[in-house]
Amino acid sequence: MITATMKHVMYTDESKKYLKKKISEGKKYQQAIRSIGRHLVRVIWKMIQNNRDYEIR
């Protein structure tokens, strides 16, 4: 999941902004990546529950 999260950050502007925000809040890089990973797991779980595709808003 960590590798997938790092790749997601490389290609998604929203995740890049979230990473910068978390680092500016004082988190280390790995802590920020874990935070994004937890967020993505929640998004994936909601997609499964609601039978929806992933959309970048």
Secondary structure, DSSP 8 states (H G I E B T S, - for coil): -HHHHHHHHHH-HHHHHHHHHHHHTT--HHHHHHHHHHHHHHHHHHHHHHT------
